[in-house]
Amino acid sequence: MNEIGQAFIARSRHHFAEDFLPKIERCLELLSDEQIWWRANPQSNSIGNLLLHLSGNVRQWIVCGVGGADDARDRDAEFAQRTVIPREELLARLKQTLSEADSALASFPSDRLLERMQIQGCDVTALEAILHVVEHFSMHTGQIILMSKVFAEVDLGFYDFSGPAPVPKWNR
């Protein structure tokens, strides 16, 4: 279990830093602040709201829940935000949160993955909490990618397919 647990934590850290974040960064490069804060209707979220939400979710579940930091999340505020926060600030917040989450995961003993904890009113294991955040982050990254493709009208070019296997362009 320890080897599997270590691999699970390592792969989770990889997804945040070396898969999801570079894709979000590429999307934000192509968009104006107005596009980042555009919403299709009052019930929809803007990319800006999704970025605030991702920061809040990662902080609550990983930094606080798994890592033990104090939780002061205001989830409703992530979706209620309507004032434009510049892309650089949104990205800086997300990177800071992911850095803190990476530190929490790096120091989390894999033999504690089945330990139960209370996060956002849910009774979960640490493994469930980490998996929840990876899946949740992936889903919202996909939404950000879709909205970015609609606005930018370009292939985002995440991978080089010229060789025998796809290579992320940010790893070249």
Secondary structure as the mmCIF struct_conf table of DSSP 4:
data_model
#
loop_
_struct_conf.conf_type_id
_struct_conf.id
_struct_conf.beg_label_comp_id
_struct_conf.beg_label_asym_id
_struct_conf.beg_label_seq_id
_struct_conf.end_label_comp_id
_struct_conf.end_label_asym_id
_struct_conf.end_label_seq_id
HELX_RH_AL_P HELX_RH_AL_P1 ASN A 2 HIS A 15
HELX_RH_PI_P HELX_RH_PI_P1 PHE A 16 PHE A 20
HELX_RH_AL_P HELX_RH_AL_P2 LEU A 21 GLU A 29
TURN_TY1_P TURN_TY1_P1 LEU A 30 LEU A 30
HELX_RH_AL_P HELX_RH_AL_P3 ASP A 33 ILE A 36
TURN_TY1_P TURN_TY1_P2 TRP A 37 TRP A 37
BEND BEND1 ALA A 40 ASN A 41
TURN_TY1_P TURN_TY1_P3 PRO A 42 GLN A 43
BEND BEND2 SER A 44 SER A 44
HELX_LH_PP_P HELX_LH_PP_P1 ASN A 45 SER A 46
HELX_RH_AL_P HELX_RH_AL_P4 ILE A 47 VAL A 58
HELX_RH_PI_P HELX_RH_PI_P2 ARG A 59 VAL A 66
TURN_TY1_P TURN_TY1_P4 GLY A 67 GLY A 67
HELX_LH_PP_P HELX_LH_PP_P2 ALA A 69 ASP A 71
HELX_RH_AL_P HELX_RH_AL_P5 ARG A 75 ALA A 80
BEND BEND3 THR A 83 THR A 83
HELX_RH_AL_P HELX_RH_AL_P6 ARG A 87 ALA A 106
TURN_TY1_P TURN_TY1_P5 SER A 107 SER A 107
BEND BEND4 PHE A 108 PHE A 108
HELX_RH_3T_P HELX_RH_3T_P1 SER A 110 ARG A 112
TURN_TY1_P TURN_TY1_P6 LEU A 113 LEU A 114
STRN STRN1 ARG A 116 ILE A 119
TURN_TY1_P TURN_TY1_P7 GLN A 120 GLY A 121
STRN STRN2 CYS A 122 THR A 125
HELX_RH_AL_P HELX_RH_AL_P7 ALA A 126 ALA A 152
BEND BEND5 VAL A 154 VAL A 154
STRN STRN3 TYR A 159 ASP A 160
BEND BEND6 SER A 162 ALA A 165
STRN STRN4 VAL A 167 PRO A 168
HELX_RH_3T_P HELX_RH_3T_P2 LYS A 169 ASN A 171
#
